[in-house]
Structure formats: structure tokens, C-alpha cells
Amino acid sequence: MNPVLEIKDLCVDFYSRGNVSPAVRGVSFDLKKGEILAVVGESGSGKSVTSQALTGLLPGEPTCRVRGSVKLDGREILGLPERELRKIRGREIAYIFQDPLSSLNPVYTVGWQIEEALRFHVPALKTAPARRERVREVLFAVGVNPDLADSFPHQFSGGMQQRVMIAMALACEPKILVADEPTTALDVTIQKQIMDLLLSLRERFGMSVLLITHNFGIVAQTADRAVVLFRGEKVEEGRAADVISFPQHEYTRALLACVPRLKFA
């Protein structure tokens, strides 16, 4: 099976006051259709920068330079003009960002924000009633009462805001969902609900998921494969179960040693 996403020798450098800071250094991996691939590492390892580089979400030169290759269904998308990238973002590759409250616009209702993506990416939904019905469908799919479409983000809890973000990402039925630390700042019970939701939606929509996380507990429960990043470099890759049970790199072993374990007297 051909991968839906191929990343080869991806490099990201940031420039400041004449200094160069390499954030990602020659990272390569692929993502297959219907697969959940976890990109794991501590803060600063290059996980989020890698995901943002896919569709040009990073600042351009002279602040930042991105090199390498990113292919979506065999088509090179790295370096495409902004107008072309806008057609890909949300429609083919959708994002769930770390902090839903700062990602949602506080002055618009959640329904309006979901509908905005539909107006831009799904021309088949030509009428406002058709788009409104789609908004209700995706809110229901993520476990949010569709009658709350006219509510504002601040009227939702953190877990419900995250569900709204997932609904917004799913509205256009993307091929790839990039989930960047989707359970950050949520308590453990809500974390489980969100990850169970992603698993069920993966099965329902058949999409691929690129999961950015530092939490090996989440990797063990949800991911098919795992890629471990350390200081911007890939140090290990394999089936998630193998990476967790038989880590080959000392950094992977160190990350796993940080996972809390219950001990009973």
C-alpha cells in the first residue's frame, strides 16, 4: 500500500540575529492510509515544528527555512504557493492544535467557525441550510449537542472545546488528521474520552492520524507505529508495541523510564 504522506530529509532552521538554530534535522517517515502514527519526544524535540512544516504553517524566510520533501498522495507539496496550500489545509490535512481556547475565535460561535471551513473547502454545500446541517452532523459525531452550535467557545469546558476543535477538523473529511498534543491540560478521564473519540472517528471516516505526543501511555493505547525524535532527529521508528516493549535507543528508554507506574506495598 502506497503511503498517503511521505516525508523525506525534512530540515527546519530558524534564524535570529545572524544565528542559525536547527529545529528539525533530516527527519524521514511515512504515513499509511487509516494508520495512527505517533511522533514522540519531549518538549523541544521538533515534533510540532515537523507537523507545522507539512503545510507551510511556519514563518517564511528570512525567519525560517524548510528543506526536504513532503509528498501527499505522491504529489510534492513542500514549497507550493500559499494559494495552493490553503486548498490543502483543512480539506486534505486538518489540524487539532494544543490549546483549543486560543485556537478558537472568541467572538464567533463555534457553529460559525465550523461553517467557515465548509464555505471555503466544500463548494458542494452551496446553501446555508446545507452547511448548517453538516455542522450539526459533525458536532453530533464528536459528542457535542448540535443545539450548542450557536454558543461561544468560552461557554464550553476544556474537554468540550477540544471536541469542537475535532469537529472543525473533521468537517471537510480530510485524508490526514494532525493531532498536536490533543489531550494537553485535560484531566485523565477526559484524555481517555478524547483518545477513544479519535479512535472511533478514525474507524468511521477511514482517515490517517499523525499524533504528536510526549505521552507513551497514549501511544500504547492508540498508535499503530511510533517515531521518536530527539533534538530534531529521528532516533527510533517501529511498531508502537515494539518501540515500547523493546526500545533500541537510550533516549527512548529514558522517556519510557519517566512513565509513572503504580506500586503497591
N, C-alpha and C positions, 0 to 999 in steps of 0.2 A: 504494500500500500504506500503510495506516494505521500509524503508529509504535506500537511496543509500550510505549514510555516517552516521555513529553513533559514537559520541564522548561521553565517559563516564569518569567522575572523572579525567579529564586531569589536570596534575600538571607539571609545568616547574619551576625549580630552577636554578639560576645562582650562581656560586661560585667564589669568588675573595678574595685572601689574608685571607683565613680561614673564611670568612663571607658568609652567605647564603642569597640570595635575591630572594624571591618567586615572579615570574612574572605572573604565572597563577596558580590559586588555586581551584582545584576541579570543573572545568567547564564541563558541560554536555549539549549537544543538538544534534539534528539530522537534516539531510538534505534530503528532498524527491526528487524524480525524477522530473525534469522540474521546480523545485521551485527556487525562488531567496530568499535567507536568508541573511539578513543584520546583521552583527556583529558591534554594535555601541559602541562608547566610546571615551573619549578624548585621547590625546597622553599619552602613558604610561599605558593605562588601560589593555594591554595584547592582543589587537586584532591581531596585526601582528604576535606576538610570537605564538599565538594559531594556526594561519594558517600555519606558517612555521614548527610547530611541527608535522603536519599531515604526512609529507613525509620525515622527517629527515633532514630538511634544517638547523636546528640549530647545533651549535658545540656540539660535544660529550663530555663525561666525560673526565677529571675532571672539565671542564669549565661549563658544563650544564648537567642537569639530567631531563629526561622526564619520567613521570609515568602516568598510566591510561590505557585507551583503545581507539583505533581508528579502526573502522571496515569499510571496503569498500565492499559493497555488501555481508556483513556477514563475511568477511574474516579479521582477525586481521592483521593489517599492522604495528602497532607500534612495533618497535624493530626488524623489518625484517633486514637482512643483506643489506649492501649498494648495492650490485649487484641486489638484488630483488627490492629495492626501485627505482633504476634507470629505471626499466621497467615500474614502475607506474607513475613516474614524466613525465609529457608531454603527455603520452599515455592515462592514465586514470584520472589523476588530473593535470591540467595545471594551470600555474600562470601568472597573469599580475601584475608586480611589480610597486611600486610607481613612480620611476623615470625611464622613458624609455631610456633616453640618457645614463645613467650609466649602464643600463641593456643590452643595445645593444653593440656589439663589434665594436669599431670604425674602425677597419682595414679590416673588411669583409663587402661585400654588404649585403643588407637586404635579397635578394633572397637566397644567400648562407646560411645565418643563419637560414632561414625557412627550407631550404632543408636539413640542418644538422639534424634537428629533424626527418624528414621523413626517412632519411637513417638509423637512429637508431631504430625508432619505427614502421615503416610501411614497412616491408620486401616485401610486395606485389608489391610495386612500385620499381621494380628491376632495371629499366633503368633510366639514367639521363634525357632523354626527358619526361618520365612519371612523374618523380618528379618535373621537371620544369613546366609541365602543372598544377600540383597540386599547386605549388607556385603561379602561375598566377591566379588560381581559388580563393584561399583564399585572395589574395590581392584585387581582384575584389570584393569579398564578403564584405570586410571591407571599400570599397570606395577608394582604392588606385589604381592608374593607373598601371596595370600589367607591362607596359613598364618601370616602375621605379624600377624593381627588381634588376637591376644592379647598383643602386645608393647606396651611403653610408649613414649611419644614420645622419651625420651632414648636409646632404643636404635636410633634412626634417624639417618641423616645429614641435613644441612640440605636437600638435594635431595629425599630421601625424605619428610621431614616436609612439604615443600611439596606433594608428591604426595598425601599423606594429607589435607592441607587441601583439595585439589581434589576428592578422593574424597568428603569430607564435604559439600562444596558441591554435588556432583552427585547425591548420594544420593536427593534428593527430586525430581530432574529439573526444576529451576527454569526459568522463562522467560528470566531475566536472570542472568548471572554478572558480578558486580563483582570485578575482579581488581586489587587495590590494590598496585602495585609487586610483582608476583608473583615477580620474579627478584632482589629485593634480597638482597645478601650472598651470592649464589651465583656461582661462577666461570662463565666464559663458556660452557664446554661444557655445564654443567648448565642455564644460562639457555636455551640453544638447545633442549635437550631439553624443558624446561618449556613454552616457547612452541610448539614443534611439537606437544606434547601438547594444549595448549589449542586449536590449530587443528583437530586431528583430532577432538577431542571436540565442537567447535562443529559440524563436519560431521555427526557421528554423532547428536547429540542435537537439532540444529536450534535451539540457544539463541542469544540475543543476548549479546554480551560488551561490558561497559564497562571498558576497560583504562586504568588510572591509571598514568602513567609520566612520567619525565623523559628517557627514552632514545629519541632519534629513530631509532636503529638498529632497535629493536624495532618502532617504529611503521612503518617502511618495510617490514619483513618480514611484519607480521601484520595491520595495520589497514586497514579499508576507507575510513574517514573519520577526520579529526582535528579536535579543538577545542583551541585554545591559550589558556591562562589566564595572566594577568599581574596580580599584585596583586589577585586576586579578581575580575577582569573578563575576559570573553571578548574577545580581540583578533583572533582569526582562526578561520575554520572552512572546511572544504572536503574534497575527496577527499585522502586521505593523500599520494598521489603528487604532486598539485598543490601542496599545502602545503609539501612537501619540495623540490620542483623549482623552484617559483615563489612563494616566500614573499612576502606582501604587507606584513606588519608588521615594523618594525625589531626588535622583540623576538624574533619568530620567526627572523629572520635571525641574531640574536645567539646564540640557542640552537643553531641549526644550525652556527654557526661554532665551537661548543665540541665538536662531534663529532670524535674523534680520526681522523686519516687517516694511512695508511701512506705513507711517502715513501722511495723507493729512490735511492741515489746512482747 
